[in-house]
Amino acid sequence: MKKKGKKKRLEKKTRIRNRLMKLWTARVRLLHGDRCAVCGRPYGDPDPDTGKPCYLNAHHIDSRKTNPRMRWDALNGILLCPKHHEFGKNSAHRGSIWFISWLMKNRWKQYAYIMAHRDEEIDIEDRDTLAAIEDRLTGDVTGEEIATISSTITEGQE
């Protein structure tokens, strides 16, 4: 008689999604060289007023809640210091009009990429899709990512 083997349990999708978010954040940090995309402030740089180190945040340009397709796309991310992420008048959360204007002027390739891909659909319940996203986030940086992130003011004014 054969013994019944234990069924292999699948990893919970919430755990997979949490891992993907950490990988997404790491990828955004890598693409931006651990510097605020707006002011260039490096990670850990002491604040002149408080002396506390600067902790940079990976920010979703297009909402991760309303746009699942772009949720784990590193080109939908930008690295920002607290002043440009959520606390300053000119920040992504408090000054969304300012932020989109800044993005269009300084990161126009990234803005165009997001606009071109934001209506695509993916099934975030499909394990194969999640595995493909994980492979992309853990793989080497692609030429498309470098070209899209490296757009600057001078390129945008040509």
C-alpha positions in Angstrom: 0.0 0.0 0.0 1.2 3.5 -0.9 1.2 6.2 1.8 -0.6 9.3 0.9 1.9 12.2 0.6 1.3 15.6 2.0 -0.2 18.1 -0.4 2.2 20.8 -1.2 0.7 24.1 -0.1 0.8 27.0 -2.4 2.2 30.2 -1.1 -0.5 32.7 -0.2 -1.1 35.4 -2.9 -1.0 38.1 -0.3 2.6 37.0 0.7 3.5 37.0 -3.0 2.1 40.5 -3.5 4.0 41.8 -0.5 7.2 40.3 -1.8 6.5 41.9 -5.2 6.1 45.3 -3.5 9.5 45.0 -1.8 11.1 44.0 -5.1 9.4 46.9 -6.9 10.7 49.3 -4.3 14.2 47.9 -4.6 14.0 48.2 -8.4 12.9 51.8 -8.3 15.7 52.6 -5.9 18.2 50.9 -8.2 16.9 52.8 -11.3 17.1 56.1 -9.6 20.5 55.6 -8.0 19.2 56.1 -4.4 18.6 59.8 -5.1 15.5 61.9 -5.1 14.4 62.3 -8.7 13.4 66.0 -8.1 16.2 67.5 -6.1 19.0 64.8 -6.3 19.2 64.4 -2.5 21.0 61.1 -1.7 19.6 58.5 0.6 20.8 59.0 4.2 21.9 62.6 3.6 21.5 64.5 6.9 18.8 67.2 7.0 20.5 70.6 7.5 17.7 71.7 10.0 17.2 68.5 12.0 20.3 66.5 11.3 18.2 63.4 10.7 19.0 61.2 7.7 16.9 61.5 4.6 14.9 58.3 3.9 13.7 58.2 0.3 10.4 56.8 -0.7 9.4 54.9 -3.9 6.2 56.6 -5.2 3.7 55.1 -7.6 3.1 57.7 -10.3 -0.1 56.1 -11.5 -2.1 54.8 -8.5 -1.4 51.2 -7.6 -5.0 50.8 -6.3 -6.8 51.9 -9.4 -4.4 50.6 -11.9 -3.3 47.0 -11.1 -1.4 46.7 -14.5 1.1 49.4 -13.4 1.3 48.3 -9.7 4.6 46.4 -10.0 6.0 48.2 -13.1 9.3 49.9 -12.1 8.7 52.6 -14.7 5.6 53.6 -12.8 7.8 54.4 -9.9 9.9 57.4 -8.9 12.2 57.9 -5.9 11.4 60.9 -3.8 12.6 62.6 -0.6 10.0 63.3 2.0 9.8 67.0 0.9 8.9 65.9 -2.7 6.9 62.9 -1.8 4.3 64.1 0.7 5.3 67.0 2.9 6.2 69.9 0.7 3.8 72.2 -1.2 5.5 70.9 -4.3 5.2 67.2 -3.6 3.6 64.3 -5.4 0.8 64.0 -2.8 0.0 67.6 -1.9 0.7 69.2 -5.2 -0.4 66.6 -7.8 -0.7 69.2 -10.5 2.8 70.5 -9.8 4.1 66.9 -9.8 2.5 65.9 -13.1 3.8 69.2 -14.7 7.3 68.4 -13.3 7.1 64.9 -14.6 6.1 66.0 -18.1 8.9 68.5 -18.3 11.7 66.4 -16.7 10.7 62.8 -17.2 8.6 63.0 -20.4 9.6 59.5 -21.6 8.5 58.0 -18.3 5.2 60.0 -18.5 4.6 58.8 -22.1 5.4 55.2 -21.1 2.8 55.3 -18.3 0.2 56.9 -20.5 0.8 54.3 -23.2 0.5 51.3 -20.9 -2.0 52.3 -18.2 -5.0 50.8 -19.9 -3.5 47.3 -20.4 -5.1 44.6 -18.4 -3.4 41.8 -16.3 -4.8 39.2 -14.0 -3.2 39.8 -10.6 -4.9 36.6 -9.3 -3.0 34.4 -11.8 0.1 32.8 -10.2 1.9 32.6 -13.5 1.4 36.3 -14.1 2.8 37.1 -10.6 5.8 34.8 -11.2 6.5 36.6 -14.5 6.4 39.9 -12.7 8.8 38.6 -10.1 11.2 37.4 -12.8 11.1 40.9 -14.4 11.7 42.7 -11.1 14.6 40.4 -10.1 16.2 40.4 -13.6 18.8 42.7 -15.0 17.9 46.3 -15.7 16.7 46.5 -19.3 17.7 49.0 -21.9 14.0 50.3 -22.0 14.2 51.0 -18.3 17.4 52.9 -18.6 16.3 54.9 -21.6 13.0 55.8 -20.0 14.3 56.9 -16.7 17.3 58.8 -18.2 15.1 61.4 -19.9 16.2 64.9 -18.7 15.1 68.5 -19.2 17.5 68.9 -22.2 16.0 65.9 -23.9 12.5 67.1 -23.2 13.2 70.5 -24.8 14.6 69.2 -28.1 
